[in-house]
Amino acid sequence: MDHKDSVSSIRVFSLNCWGVRYLSKHCAERYAMIADMLHEEKHDVVLLQEVWSEKDYLFLKKKLASSHIHSHYFKSGVIGSGLAIFSKHRIQDTLLFRYSLNGYPYMAHHGDWFGGKAVGLAVVNIGTLTANFYLTHLHAEYSREKDAYLPHRVVQAWELQQFIRHTSAGADAVVLGGDLNMHPQDLGNRLLTSYTGLRDAYTEANHFEGCEDGLTLILENPFISQKVIAPFEKGIRIDYILFKGSCTADIQCASMYTTKGSIPGRPFPYSDHEALTAELHFDMLAPSEAYGDFRARSCNCAEEEVAQLVDILTEARTEVKVGVHCAKRMRETATRTGVMGLALLLLELAIAAVPWLALGTQQTFPFPLTSFYLLAALCFAILLCTSLLYVFYTMELKSLQGTEDQMRLAVGALQEKLRGFPVVEQQERLGK
């Protein structure tokens, strides 16, 4: 049934399903539990991550056919993006944007590169409102102290905020859900929320129930490795529901809930991540005064926060430059290794050719054929691998440099805007 009447509130659900077939524990049983729960709870919009198998998506689609008649599965990468949306309301349009950087293919034990990480957009009609729902899953953080993927995650956060800003202009409401793999005060998170104006449902909720501090990876979850949580006292918060209104609609978060480890009456939790549910209330604004009020709020916000945004962008540029330096170094290493492999192959061929060039002498091969072929195969393997790595690091380098150029332009525009503010306001802001 399509919802064409006015809707004053919706319930949004988000969960990282940890759905790696044959690797995730109790995968089939947990999907059955998730399907039963979603059918009973009847959330308006369900945003799922790590639904890596399309068979699992089709299983959920069949189970939720009566409660969430509209759905979409975002396909990307080698094993898919893992992103799926289910909705009680009609999905008008969808769009997928794949991040330009997403880890390294040779880090197979991490697997992020094969996942085709992306952000999916679903334009949903909710009564008289048009809402843009964004669903994403960023690159994981495997080490807090030595995070080799930080430049990639910063680039993903930058591309995410760009995608949201450039596609949400005509939307009455914007909602982003997913596993951002970033702590609340991490650089990428600050970049995303500062640039887009998205608000955190946990901090904005009038009422909250669930894990302390809104944590989504907790010790009480039996699927969580103690090694992951060990550096943190209680757990970490990396899953979010973010939202914002527009000049036509004001949105407030009335309540938010999270699961807390094992589900009562169930043998284990839905996932290694905790599920999030946010109840969002809509308040339609009068067209005559709404636009003026919205513009005034936006201008005041810009005057107060533009200097902070410049600092955040400068910090992000610095991190991206670190990634540029690392990519250049790795490309140079691949080049040197490839040259050594080529030199070794040419030397082997030269040695093998000596008997054929020595006229008037008996032609004997200088070393066993088996050793010759093995060494030649090794040289070819080195050349092939280093060539592929050179291409990969060149692509990574160009993506990092392109992002750094975009950030430089954005900083310049913000600084120009800052210079347009009254001198007194600038001095007060700098004084803080």
LINPE-V988342 format. One line per field, one symbol per residue. psi: psi as a letter, one per 40 degrees, with the letter a starting at -180 (. if undefined). burial: b if it has 24 or more other C-alpha atoms within 12 Angstrom, else e. Layout:
psi=???
burial=???
//
This chain:
psi=hiheihheiihhhhhheffhhedihfdddddddddddddddfidhhhiifgdhddddddddddedddgehiihhhiadeidehihhidihhdiiihhhidhfahdegdededdeefhihihhhhhgbeihhhhhhihihihehddggeeddddddddddddddddeeedeidihhhiihefiideiddddddddddeiihdddehdhhhaihefiehideheehhdddedeiddaihehihiiiaaeehhhihdiiiiigbihheidiidieiiihhhhhhihhihddedddddddddddddddedddddddddddddddddddddddddddddddddddddddddddddddedddegieihhihdiiddddddddddddddddddddddddddddddddddddddddddddddddddeeiiddddddddd.
burial=eebeeebebbbbbbbbbbbbeeeeebbbebbbbbbbbbbeebbbbbbbbbbbbbebbeebbebbeebbbbbbbbbbbebbbbbbbbbbbbbeebbbbbbbbbbbeeeeeebbbbbbbbbbbbbbbbbbbbbbbbbbbbbbbbeeeeebbbbbbbbbbbbbbbbbbebbeebbbbbbbbbbbbbbebbbbbbbbbbbbbbbbbebbeebeebebbbbbbbbbbbbeeeebeeeeebbbbbbbbbbbbbbbbbbbbbbbbbbbbeeeeebbbbbbbbbbbbbbbbbeeeeeeeeeeeeeeeeebbebbbbbbbbbbbbbbbbbbbbebbbebbeebbebbeebbeebeebeeebeeeeeeeeeeeeeeeeeeeeeeebeebbebbeebbebbebbbebbbbbbebbeebeebbeebbeebeeeeeeeeeeeeee
//
